[in-house]
Amino acid sequence: MTFLINKSLTLQLGFLNPCVHGDSVTVLQAPEFVSFQKGEWPISGEKIPDLVALTMGFSVQEDLSWPGLQAGPLFQRPRANVLVVVRGVDSLALPQSVASYQLENPVPFTLDSVAETVHSLFAEDTPVVLQLAPSEERLYMLGKANAVFEDLPVTLQQIRARLSQDGSVLASLPLNSLSRNAEADLLFLSEVQVLHDITALLQRHRHLAKDHSPDLYSLELSGLEELSRRYGQDSPQYRDATAILASVLQKFGEDVYGLYGNSAVVEVVTVKSFETPLTRKSRSILQSSQSNADNPYNLAYKYNFNYSVIFNIVLWLMIALALAVIAIAYNLWNMDPGYDSIIYRMTNQKIRMD
């Protein structure tokens, strides 16, 4: 699970698009000045970071020619953007949402570029930037997140200990077929617990929603993927977990939206499996080994957009320097010391005078 805490556009309220099948992008909450239009407009997975950047009012390297998002007021921006990526399911039965779109080419992506933009533009205001992956025990915090989320359980051991404490989600969730002792079930319940603790900490630090710097949250939930591997998608454990997660995400989106004064964008990306792995691979905590059959050479799926620019700068600079060296060497080789050098010229005149 990955968390990232990091212009303004006008939004129309609506409900989940029933025509969307397969992997999808669902906008759970958005302010009125962020405009998501209903329609069957698929979006590529590699464009999700650009979509998040545009909703927050930032510029992107390439124009996003996607009709689902329209421009709005120039001087209004959301106070926060929360992106939740759910792996192991292509869609969730979310009862209330703004709009939903089909996700094409579900390649892995990160919001690192958006986080860097937030940090560079609002460094003095110390915005909240949080990345958290409990299933991989990976954590990255920046700005005010270091103080606000310092008590947030990070490792699976800490989260499982949190499940046995007061205020645990186990007391309020209808577990049904889910077990408190199975590893895959505990991973899923741990992710639900982290969602609960995030909103609890935000309620304790309400001043975050009143500053002038936008916050960015990015969450990646892999509990359903582990349940699918362990029990199968037709199992009662998987069905119960899917229903629980849909209800928890709906409440999580409403709570965050309310905490930020109805000025936050909450998106949910559901993907059954990513098509291409990232170059930096991570091992699942419930898997002892991982197959590399899909990508035996561990190739990157996309190169940097600045590669061609940097290549041309280096290439032509080297050519210019080489031509300059050749020209200088040629002129030095053919130089007449008696006429081209002022030293020899003055010396010759002095000799003649003597």
C-alpha positions as CSV (number, residue, x, y, z in Angstrom):
1,M,0.0,0.0,0.0
2,T,1.5,3.3,-1.0
3,F,0.5,6.7,0.4
4,L,1.5,10.0,-1.0
5,I,0.3,13.2,0.7
6,N,0.9,16.2,-1.8
7,K,-5.6,24.1,-10.6
8,S,-8.4,24.4,-10.4
9,L,-11.2,22.9,-12.3
10,T,-15.1,22.6,-12.0
11,L,-16.8,19.3,-11.1
12,Q,-20.3,17.9,-11.7
13,L,-21.7,15.5,-9.2
14,G,-22.8,12.1,-10.3
15,F,-22.8,8.4,-9.6
16,L,-20.7,5.5,-10.6
17,N,-20.9,5.0,-14.3
18,P,-22.5,1.6,-14.7
19,C,-21.0,1.2,-18.2
20,V,-17.4,0.9,-17.0
21,H,-16.1,-2.6,-17.1
22,G,-12.6,-3.8,-16.4
23,D,-9.9,-1.7,-14.7
24,S,-11.2,1.7,-13.8
25,V,-10.5,5.2,-12.4
26,T,-13.3,6.4,-10.1
27,V,-13.5,9.9,-8.7
28,L,-15.1,9.5,-5.3
29,Q,-15.0,13.2,-4.2
30,A,-14.1,16.5,-5.7
31,P,-14.9,20.2,-5.1
32,E,-17.2,22.1,-7.3
33,F,-14.4,24.0,-9.1
34,V,-12.8,20.8,-10.3
35,S,-14.8,19.6,-13.4
36,F,-15.0,15.9,-14.2
37,Q,-17.4,15.2,-17.0
38,K,-19.3,12.0,-17.3
39,G,-18.7,9.9,-20.3
40,E,-17.0,6.8,-21.7
41,W,-13.5,8.3,-22.1
42,P,-10.8,5.8,-21.2
43,I,-7.5,7.0,-19.8
44,S,-4.1,5.4,-19.9
45,G,-2.4,4.3,-16.7
46,E,0.7,6.3,-17.5
47,K,-1.4,9.5,-17.6
48,I,-2.7,9.2,-14.0
49,P,0.2,11.3,-12.6
50,D,-0.6,14.0,-15.2
51,L,-4.3,13.8,-14.2
52,V,-3.5,14.3,-10.5
53,A,-1.1,17.2,-11.3
54,L,-3.8,19.0,-13.4
55,T,-6.4,18.6,-10.7
56,M,-4.0,20.3,-8.3
57,G,-3.4,23.2,-10.8
58,F,0.2,22.2,-11.8
59,S,1.6,22.1,-15.4
60,V,2.6,18.9,-17.1
61,Q,5.2,18.1,-19.7
62,E,2.7,17.0,-22.3
63,D,-0.9,18.2,-22.8
64,L,-3.5,15.8,-21.5
65,S,-5.9,15.6,-24.4
66,W,-8.6,13.9,-22.4
67,P,-12.2,15.3,-22.4
68,G,-13.0,13.9,-18.9
69,L,-11.4,16.8,-17.2
70,Q,-12.2,20.5,-18.0
71,A,-10.4,23.7,-17.0
72,G,-11.9,25.8,-14.2
73,P,-11.1,28.9,-12.2
74,L,-7.4,29.9,-12.3
75,F,-7.0,30.9,-8.7
76,Q,-8.7,28.0,-7.0
77,R,-7.0,24.7,-6.3
78,P,-7.9,21.7,-4.0
79,R,-6.3,21.6,-0.6
80,A,-5.5,17.9,-1.0
81,N,-5.4,15.1,-3.5
82,V,-5.8,11.5,-2.3
83,L,-5.2,8.7,-4.8
84,V,-6.0,5.1,-3.8
85,V,-4.7,2.2,-6.0
86,V,-6.5,-1.1,-5.3
87,R,-4.7,-4.1,-6.8
88,G,-6.4,-7.5,-7.4
89,V,-9.9,-6.2,-8.5
90,D,-11.0,-4.5,-11.7
91,S,-13.9,-2.6,-10.1
92,L,-15.6,-1.9,-6.8
93,A,-19.2,-1.4,-6.0
94,L,-18.9,2.2,-4.8
95,P,-22.4,3.5,-4.2
96,Q,-21.6,7.2,-4.6
97,S,-19.0,8.8,-6.8
98,V,-18.6,11.8,-9.1
99,A,-17.5,9.9,-12.3
100,S,-15.8,6.7,-13.4
101,Y,-13.7,6.0,-16.4
102,Q,-12.1,2.9,-17.9
103,L,-8.4,2.4,-17.3
104,E,-6.4,1.4,-20.4
105,N,-2.8,0.2,-20.4
106,P,-2.5,-0.3,-16.6
107,V,1.2,0.1,-16.3
108,P,2.8,0.9,-12.9
109,F,3.0,4.6,-12.0
110,T,4.1,6.8,-9.1
111,L,3.2,10.3,-8.1
112,D,6.9,11.2,-7.4
113,S,6.8,14.0,-10.0
114,V,3.7,15.5,-8.4
115,A,5.3,15.3,-4.9
116,E,8.4,17.0,-6.1
117,T,6.4,19.8,-7.6
118,V,4.4,20.3,-4.4
119,H,7.6,20.3,-2.4
120,S,9.5,22.7,-4.7
121,L,6.6,25.2,-5.0
122,F,5.5,25.2,-1.3
123,A,8.8,24.3,0.5
124,E,8.4,27.2,3.0
125,D,4.8,26.1,3.9
126,T,6.0,22.4,4.5
127,P,3.1,20.6,2.8
128,V,2.2,17.1,3.8
129,V,3.7,14.5,1.5
130,L,3.4,10.8,2.6
131,Q,4.2,7.6,0.8
132,L,3.4,4.4,2.7
133,A,3.5,0.7,1.6
134,P,2.8,-1.6,4.5
135,S,2.8,-4.7,2.4
136,E,6.4,-3.9,1.4
137,E,7.1,-2.0,4.6
138,R,8.1,1.1,2.7
139,L,7.6,4.6,4.1
140,Y,8.4,8.1,2.8
141,M,7.3,11.2,4.6
142,L,8.0,14.9,3.8
143,G,7.1,18.2,5.4
144,K,4.5,18.2,8.1
145,A,3.9,14.5,7.6
146,N,6.9,13.8,9.8
147,A,5.1,15.3,12.8
148,V,1.5,14.3,12.0
149,F,2.1,10.7,11.1
150,E,5.0,9.8,13.3
151,D,2.7,7.5,15.4
152,L,1.3,5.8,12.3
153,P,2.1,2.1,12.3
154,V,4.3,1.3,9.4
155,T,5.6,-2.2,9.4
156,L,3.2,-5.2,9.4
157,Q,4.3,-6.1,12.9
158,Q,3.3,-2.7,14.2
159,I,0.0,-2.8,12.3
160,R,-0.9,-6.2,13.6
161,A,-0.1,-5.1,17.1
162,R,-2.4,-2.1,16.4
163,L,-5.2,-4.6,15.4
164,S,-5.2,-5.9,19.0
165,Q,-5.4,-2.5,20.7
166,D,-8.4,-0.4,21.6
167,G,-10.1,1.3,18.6
168,S,-9.2,-1.5,16.2
169,V,-11.3,-2.0,13.1
170,L,-11.8,-5.6,14.1
171,A,-14.4,-4.6,16.6
172,S,-16.6,-2.8,14.0
173,L,-16.0,-4.8,10.8
174,P,-18.2,-7.7,9.8
175,L,-15.4,-10.2,9.2
176,N,-17.8,-13.1,8.1
177,S,-15.5,-15.6,6.4
178,L,-12.3,-13.6,7.0
179,S,-9.9,-15.0,9.7
180,R,-7.8,-13.1,12.3
181,N,-5.1,-15.7,12.1
182,A,-4.5,-16.2,8.3
183,E,-1.6,-14.2,6.8
184,A,-3.5,-13.0,3.7
185,D,-6.5,-11.9,5.8
186,L,-4.3,-10.0,8.3
187,L,-2.7,-8.1,5.4
188,F,-6.0,-7.0,4.1
189,L,-7.3,-6.0,7.6
190,S,-4.0,-4.2,8.2
191,E,-4.6,-2.0,5.2
192,V,-8.1,-1.2,6.4
193,Q,-6.6,-0.3,9.8
194,V,-4.2,2.1,8.2
195,L,-7.0,3.9,6.4
196,H,-8.8,4.2,9.7
197,D,-5.7,5.6,11.5
198,I,-5.0,8.1,8.7
199,T,-8.4,9.7,9.1
200,A,-8.1,9.6,12.9
201,L,-4.8,11.4,12.8
202,L,-6.1,14.0,10.3
203,Q,-9.1,14.7,12.6
204,R,-6.6,15.2,15.4
205,H,-4.6,17.7,13.3
206,R,-7.3,19.7,11.6
207,H,-5.0,22.7,11.1
208,L,-3.5,20.9,8.1
209,A,-6.6,21.6,6.0
210,K,-6.4,25.3,6.8
211,D,-2.9,26.1,5.4
212,H,-2.1,27.4,1.9
213,S,-0.1,24.4,0.7
214,P,-1.8,21.5,-1.0
215,D,-1.3,18.0,0.5
216,L,-0.8,14.8,-1.6
217,Y,-1.7,11.3,-0.5
218,S,-1.1,8.2,-2.6
219,L,-2.2,4.8,-1.3
220,E,-1.7,1.3,-2.9
221,L,-3.7,-1.5,-1.4
222,S,-2.6,-5.1,-2.3
223,G,-4.6,-7.0,0.3
224,L,-7.2,-8.1,-2.2
225,E,-4.5,-9.3,-4.6
226,E,-3.1,-11.6,-1.8
227,L,-6.6,-12.9,-1.0
228,S,-7.2,-13.7,-4.7
229,R,-3.9,-15.6,-4.8
230,R,-4.7,-17.5,-1.6
231,Y,-8.4,-18.3,-1.9
232,G,-9.4,-17.4,-5.5
233,Q,-11.8,-14.7,-6.7
234,D,-14.8,-17.0,-6.3
235,S,-14.1,-17.6,-2.6
236,P,-16.3,-16.1,0.2
237,Q,-13.2,-14.5,1.7
238,Y,-12.5,-12.5,-1.5
239,R,-16.2,-11.5,-1.8
240,D,-16.5,-10.4,1.8
241,A,-13.2,-8.4,1.6
242,T,-14.3,-6.7,-1.6
243,A,-17.6,-5.6,0.0
244,I,-15.7,-4.4,3.2
245,L,-13.2,-2.4,1.1
246,A,-15.8,-0.7,-1.0
247,S,-17.6,0.4,2.2
248,V,-14.4,1.5,3.9
249,L,-13.2,3.5,0.9
250,Q,-16.5,5.3,0.5
251,K,-16.3,6.4,4.2
252,F,-12.6,7.2,3.9
253,G,-13.3,9.5,0.9
254,E,-16.2,11.2,2.7
255,D,-14.1,11.8,5.9
256,V,-11.1,13.2,4.0
257,Y,-13.3,15.4,1.9
258,G,-15.1,16.8,4.9
259,L,-11.8,17.3,6.9
260,Y,-10.4,19.5,4.1
261,G,-13.6,21.6,4.0
262,N,-15.0,20.0,0.9
263,S,-11.9,21.0,-1.0
264,A,-10.2,17.6,-1.7
265,V,-10.1,15.3,-4.7
266,V,-10.3,11.6,-3.9
267,E,-9.7,9.1,-6.7
268,V,-9.7,5.3,-6.6
269,V,-7.9,3.3,-9.3
270,T,-8.8,-0.4,-9.4
271,V,-6.6,-2.7,-11.4
272,K,-6.6,-6.5,-11.4
273,S,-2.9,-6.7,-12.3
274,F,-0.3,-4.3,-13.8
275,E,0.8,-5.2,-17.3
276,T,4.5,-4.3,-16.9
277,P,6.5,-4.5,-13.7
278,L,8.6,-1.6,-12.5
279,T,12.3,-1.7,-12.8
280,R,12.6,-1.6,-9.0
281,K,10.9,-4.8,-8.0
282,S,9.6,-5.6,-4.5
283,R,8.9,-9.0,-3.0
284,S,5.5,-9.7,-1.5
285,I,5.6,-10.5,2.2
286,L,3.4,-13.5,1.6
287,Q,5.5,-14.9,-1.2
288,S,8.8,-16.6,-0.8
289,S,9.7,-16.3,-4.5
290,Q,8.6,-14.3,-7.4
291,S,8.6,-15.4,-11.1
292,N,10.3,-13.2,-13.7
293,A,8.8,-15.0,-16.7
294,D,6.9,-11.9,-17.9
295,N,10.1,-9.8,-18.0
296,P,13.2,-12.0,-17.9
297,Y,15.6,-9.2,-18.8
298,N,14.1,-6.7,-16.2
299,L,13.7,-4.0,-18.8
300,A,12.2,-0.6,-18.0
301,Y,8.8,0.0,-19.6
302,K,9.4,3.7,-20.5
303,Y,12.3,6.1,-20.8
304,N,12.5,9.6,-19.6
305,F,10.9,12.3,-21.8
306,N,14.0,14.5,-21.4
307,Y,16.3,11.8,-22.9
308,S,16.1,13.3,-26.5
309,V,16.7,16.8,-25.2
310,I,19.8,15.9,-23.1
311,F,21.1,13.7,-26.0
312,N,21.0,16.5,-28.5
313,I,22.6,19.0,-26.1
314,V,25.5,16.7,-25.4
315,L,25.9,15.6,-29.0
316,W,26.0,19.0,-30.6
317,L,28.2,20.4,-27.8
318,M,30.7,17.7,-28.4
319,I,30.7,18.4,-32.1
320,A,31.2,22.1,-31.6
321,L,34.1,21.5,-29.2
322,A,35.7,19.1,-31.6
323,L,35.4,21.5,-34.5
324,A,36.9,24.3,-32.3
325,V,39.9,22.1,-31.3
326,I,40.5,21.3,-35.0
327,A,40.3,24.9,-36.1
328,I,42.7,26.1,-33.3
329,A,45.1,23.3,-34.0
330,Y,45.1,24.1,-37.7
331,N,45.8,27.7,-37.2
332,L,48.6,27.1,-34.7
333,W,50.2,24.6,-37.1
334,N,50.2,27.1,-40.0
335,M,51.1,30.2,-37.9
336,D,54.1,32.3,-39.0
337,P,55.9,33.3,-35.8
338,G,57.5,36.3,-37.6
339,Y,54.2,37.8,-38.6
340,D,51.5,36.2,-36.4
341,S,53.2,36.6,-33.1
342,I,53.6,40.0,-31.5
343,I,56.5,38.7,-29.4
344,Y,58.6,37.7,-32.4
345,R,57.6,40.8,-34.2
346,M,58.8,43.1,-31.4
347,T,62.0,41.1,-31.0
348,N,62.8,41.4,-34.7
349,Q,62.4,45.2,-34.6
350,K,64.7,45.4,-31.6
351,I,67.3,43.4,-33.4
352,R,67.1,45.7,-36.4
353,M,67.5,48.8,-34.3
354,D,70.5,47.4,-32.6
